[in-house]
C-alpha cells in the first residue's frame, strides 16, 4: 500500500496515514507514540539504586488505512538499524530469523 499508494485489496486510491499513539499508562491526559518494543535497561547502566531498572520505548509505527474498504497495513518506522542493534543485546527480546 505504501509503495503503490493504492490498496492491494480493492485498488482504492484514498488512503489515511496515521501516526500511532497510546495513552501513557499512569495518566489518561498524556499520549506517547506506540513503540515497536520496550527494552529493559539494566540497573548498572542507569545508575539507579539496587533493584531498580528503567525501560526505554523504542521505534514507532504508522498505519495505512484504505478509505474504501478499511484494509489496514502497519509499518515499522526507522527500524532497520534499531532492530539490528537490539538483536545483539542480550535480554532485549529482539531476535533475527532468516529463512
Phi and psi in degrees as a GROMACS rama.xvg file:
@    title "Ramachandran Plot"
@    xaxis  label "Phi"
@    yaxis  label "Psi"
@TYPE xy
-68.0948  -36.9974  UNK-2
-80.7101  -33.4871  UNK-3
-95.5871  -14.2452  UNK-4
56.7168  35.2611  UNK-5
-144.348  150.566  UNK-6
-73.7455  128.792  UNK-7
-72.8742  -14.5954  UNK-8
-89.9585  -47.8446  UNK-9
-119.475  -1.78181  UNK-10
69.0067  17.3271  UNK-11
-62.2525  146.189  UNK-12
-104.656  -12.6267  UNK-13
-94.6956  116.932  UNK-14
-125.783  141.82  UNK-15
-101.552  134.564  UNK-16
-115.535  121.808  UNK-17
-119.126  131.089  UNK-18
-79.0419  133.841  UNK-19
-93.7373  132.905  UNK-20
-132.75  156.77  UNK-21
-138.755  153.52  UNK-22
-66.5355  142.57  UNK-23
-64.307  140.121  UNK-24
-63.3487  -27.86  UNK-25
-98.1088  -2.53715  UNK-26
-152.206  129.899  UNK-27
-82.2986  -3.32405  UNK-28
-93.0384  -2.6035  UNK-29
-119.493  136.548  UNK-30
-117.963  146.03  UNK-31
-130.38  154.052  UNK-32
-59.7136  143.454  UNK-33
-73.9122  111.071  UNK-34
-85.8056  156.95  UNK-35
-69.2847  -44.6185  UNK-36
-153.013  165.255  UNK-37
-120.258  128.226  UNK-38
-112.712  130.261  UNK-39
-77.856  130.714  UNK-40
-98.6038  121.616  UNK-41
-59.4122  149.36  UNK-42
-55.0641  -39.9864  UNK-43
-65.1033  -24.9837  UNK-44
-87.0656  -18.9315  UNK-45
-93.8526  -21.6194  UNK-46
78.112  9.54735  UNK-47
-74.1916  168.242  UNK-48
-65.289  161.442  UNK-49
-54.9673  136.957  UNK-50
89.0708  -10.8865  UNK-51
-94.1572  148.367  UNK-52
-149.791  161.562  UNK-53
-120.642  170.537  UNK-54
-131.446  153.693  UNK-55
-123.627  126.633  UNK-56
-87.1996  123.57  UNK-57
-124.669  148.592  UNK-58
75.5589  170.394  UNK-59
-152.998  163.058  UNK-60
-117.008  156.436  UNK-61
-131.204  152.026  UNK-62
-118.053  134.224  UNK-63
-109.762  126.41  UNK-64
-126.743  130.353  UNK-65
-76.6153  126.372  UNK-66
-68.9243  -25.0569  UNK-67
-81.725  -49.9828  UNK-68
-115.12  -11.1761  UNK-69
86.2866  -0.668257  UNK-70
-55.7188  138.449  UNK-71
-131.576  138.62  UNK-72
-128.433  139.337  UNK-73
-105.128  140.803  UNK-74
-128.78  133.205  UNK-75
-78.6886  132.454  UNK-76
-103.194  142.07  UNK-77
52.8742  41.3997  UNK-78
-96.2448  -21.7514  UNK-79
-56.6823  -59.5162  UNK-80
-75.6914  -35.2072  UNK-81
-60.0927  -52.5659  UNK-82
-69.4119  -34.278  UNK-83
-61.8893  -45.0253  UNK-84
-63.1104  -45.2764  UNK-85
-65.8629  -28.9937  UNK-86
-65.3488  -16.7101  UNK-87
-98.8954  -0.393176  UNK-88
-98.0029  114.385  UNK-89
-58.4573  136.014  UNK-90
82.2902  3.59161  UNK-91
-76.1809  -20.2218  UNK-92
84.1301  4.40157  UNK-93
-109.22  129.855  UNK-94
-137.982  158.544  UNK-95
-105.288  134.293  UNK-96
-123.417  120.778  UNK-97
-116.726  129.781  UNK-98
